[in-house]
Amino acid sequence: MAGLAAERGLEPVVEERQAEVKDFITECNRTLPLYKRISAVEFTAEPLPRNALGKLLRKEGRNLDAAKIKQL
């Protein structure tokens, strides 16, 4: 219950943080060459899949992206 209350209370902060990240990316893209510019950013409330040692499971992350593309 406490986790849900904390998440609900942080929604405006999360939106503010997303706007801050988007502004940062815009600034970076102004100085980067075309082939290095960031073209897409995805924000999610779900944590990235990790193994027992805390390393990212890249293959499972790709599967998540493929599942989203199939739904579109």
N, C-alpha and C positions, 0 to 999 in steps of 0.2 A: 504494500500500500504506500509506503513512504517513497518508493521509487517512482510510482506513477505520479504522485504529487510533485515530486522534484522535476519530472519530465514536463509536466504541464506548465510549471512555473518558468521553465527555461525557454519556451517557444519564442517569445520576442527576442531573447538573446541569440537564439540559433539563427533566426532570420537576419538579425543584425550582423552576425558573424559571416553568413553566406554573402551578404552584400559587401562586406569587407574583403572577402576572398575574391569576389568578382572584380572589385575595383583593383586589387593587387594584380590579377591576371591581365586586366586591361592595360595597366601601367607597364607590365613586363612585355606584353605583346608589342608595345610601341617601339621598343628598342631591339627586339629580336628579329632576325631574318625570317622570311616567310616560312621556310621549311622547319623552323624550330618553335613556331608559335603554338600556343595551347589552343586547340580547336574545340574541346568539349570538357565539361566538368560535371560530375554527377554527385549530388548530395543524397545521402541515405541515412536513415535512422538505424539501420541494421549494421552490426559490426562486420568487418571482413572476415571470411573464414580463415581460421588459424589451426595449426597442429598443436600438440601438447607442449612443444617448446616455444610456442608463440610466433612461429614463422608463418608467413602468409601462404595459403594454399592457392597458388596461381591457377591451377587447372580448374578448381572448383569456382574460382572467380570468373573464369572465362565461360563456364557453363551457366552461371547466373546471367551474364550478358547475353548469351545465346538464347536463353529462355525468354528474356525480355524482348529480344528482337522478334522471336517467333510470335509473341503475343500481339505485336504491332501489326 
